[in-house]
C-alpha cells in the first residue's frame, strides 16, 4: 500500500503527521531522529559497550526461540529473564563471529565473553551451532523502568510528539536478524530505527479477512494465526490474495 513520505522539513512533517494521526494511515518520516545521540553511541561493538556501561545491570524479559521467527503465542518461544548486559554480551559475541566468518577465521577464535542467561531455556541451548547462536529478542521493553531510564537521554522525544501525552517509550532489540509475526497494535506508534535496519510489511484494513486474525479475548488476539514464515495456503487460502 502506498505511504505518505516526508523529509526532515518540520512544516512538511507536521502536516503529514497530522494527516496520519487523524486518519490512522501510516506514513514515513525520513531523518526524523537524525539528531539522536543514540545513532552514534549505540552503533557497532562500541555501541554495545556504551549500552552495557549505561544500563547493563537492568533486568529484562527477553524471548528465546529455536528459530529467528517470533510469534505472538507462548507456544513458539520461552520467556527468559536476564540482565541487559547478558543480552548485549550475546550480541557482541555474534557480531564477532560474523566478522570472523567474513574473514575466514575459525569460529572458536572469538575473543569476547559469552552470555549466560540465568534460565534453563537459555542453558538448554548450550551445545551445537544453534546453542552457540541462540535467538533472543527483546520486545516492547519500556525504557521508563528503573535501570533503563538513563537511556532516554540518547533518544529524546521527537519534536512532532512534544505536545502529545505518550503512553510509553519502548525498545526492541535482537541479538541477530529476526522476524516477528503479523499483528496490529491498539494505539498509535512512531517506530524509529536507531541501528541496523527494519523492514515492515503493512496490510490495509480491507485485507483483514485474508489475514486470519486470532479470536478476540484469546491469547495474542492482536496477532494473525498464519505461520508467516511457512504459510499453509490450504488452511488459510485467502492469505494468498491478501
N, C-alpha and C positions, 0 to 999 in steps of 0.2 A: 504494500500500500504506500502511496506517495506521502512524504512527510514535509512539513514546513521546516525550512532551514534558515538560520541566520548566522552571521559572523559575530565578532565581538562588539559590534556597534551597539552602544547602550540603548539608543532610541529604537532601533530596529528590533533588538532582542526583547525589549519591554512590550512592544506591540505583539510580537509573535507569542510571547509568554502569556499575555492576557487572553489572546485568542485560544491558545492551547488549554489554558486553565478553565475557561468558560465553556468550551466545547468538549472537554475531556478527550481531545485529539492529540496524539503525540507530536512532538517537534524536536528538532536537533539544534543545539546551541554550540557552535564551534568556538573554541577558545575561551569559554566562559570562566574556566578555572585556571587560566594560564598564569595568573599571579600567585597561585598557591605555593607556599614553601614546600609542600609535600612532593611536588613534581620533581624537585631536585633531591630533597632529603630522604625520600622513600625509594629511590631508584637503585637497582643493582644490589650487589652484595653489601656495599656501604650503606645503602638504604635499609637493608635488613638489620645491620648493626645499629643504626640510628633508632629503629623501632624497638630493638632489644633494650637499648640504654634508656629509652624514654618510657616504655610500658611493658617490658619483658616479664615483670613479676605478676602481671594481671592474670587472673584465671578466666579461661574462655571455654565455651562449649563448641567443639568442632564436630563435623560429621565424618565418619570413616566409612569407606565403601571399597569393595573389591575391584571396582572399575572406576573410571573417571567420570561416570554418569551418576548424577544425584537426582533422585526422585523425591516427591513430596511425602510419601508414606514411609513409615518407620521400617517396613519390611526390607527396604533396599539399602539401608545404611544403619550404622550404630553411632549413638552419641558418645563422644569421647571428651572427657574433662581433662584439660591440660593447661599448662601455663602458656601464655602467648610466646614466651621465649622458646619453648619446645617446638611450637609450630614454625617459628622463624628459623630455628636450627635445621628443621627438616627441609624447609625451602632452600636454605643456603646449601645444604648437602646436595640436593637435587640439581641446583644450578651448577655446582662444581662438577657433578657427574656429567651433566650435559656438556659443559665446556671440555671435559676430558674426552668424551666421545667424539666431539668435533675435532679434537687434536689427535685422535687415535691412541690415547693413553688407556691403560687398563683401569677398570672400574675400581679396583681395590687401592688405588693410589690417592684416594680422597684425603685431603689434609684436614678438612673441617670436622667438627664434632657431630655426633649422631643424636637425633631426637629420641627421647624416651618417654612417650606418653604414658601416664600412670593408670592405664586401664588394661584389662585383659584383651579387649578388642584390638588395641594397637599392638600389644605384645604378641598376639597370636600371629601377627604378620612378620615374625622375626626370622623367617628363612625364605630363600629364593628371591628372585627379582621383584616379585610383587611386594614382598616384605621390605626389600631394600628401598623401594619407592612406593610406600603406601599412599593412598589417595585421601587427603584430609582437606576439608572445605569448611571455611568459617563463613557462615551466612547470617546476615542481619544482626551482626554483633553491635550493640549500642556503644558508641564512643562516649556516652554521658555517664557510664558506670565508673565507679572508683577503680583506679589503676590504668584506665584508658583515656580518661578525660583530658590528660595533658596533650594528647594527640590532636585535640581540637584546634590548638594554635596553628597547626600545619595545614588545616583545611577550613579556613574561615568561611562563614556563610556568604554565598554569592549575593551581590547587590540586588538581584531580582527578588530575593526572598527576605530582605531586611525588614519589610513591613508585614511579614507573614508570621503566624504562630506555628512553629514547627512541632510536629508530634515526636520526632526522633531524628537523630543523626547516626546512621549505621555504617558499618564497614563490611565488605565482602572480601575474602582473601582465600586464595587457593595456592597450595604448595606447588602445583603444576597445572597444566592445561586441563580444564574440566568443563562439564556441561550440566546444566540444571533443567529440569523438566518444565514443560509448558504450563504456565499459571498466570493468574491475574492478582493484583493487589486491590483491596477495597479503599485505597486512598491514593492521592496524587504523589508521584515520585519525581525527583530530579536525580538522575543517575550520572555521576561524574567519574570518569576514568582517571586514576592517578598514575598508575604504572601498568605496563602490559597492554593488553587490548581486550575488548569486549564486543562480541557480536550478538545482536539481539534480533530475534525473529518475531515480527508483530503480525497478528491477525486482526481483521476488523470484527466488530460485533456480529455482523451478518454470517460469519463463519462458525459461530458458536456450536451449532448442531453437529458440524463435522469434526469438532474438537473433543467431543465426548467428555464434558466436564463431570467430575465426581458428584455424587449426591450431596445436596446441602445438608449440613448438620453432621456429616460423617467425617472421617479422617481426611485431612488435606482436601477439603471440599473446594478450595480455590485452584486445584490442580486438574489438569487433564488426566483421564485414565489411560491414555495412549502411551505405549512404550515408544517414546520419541526416537530412541536410538535404533530400535528394530521394530518398526510398526507392523502390526498384523492387519493387513487390509481385508482379510476375511472376517475378522472380528470387528474391525472398525472401517467399513468400506467407504464411508463418507469423508474420511480423512484425506483420501486421495484427491478430493476436489476442494479441500479447504484452502 
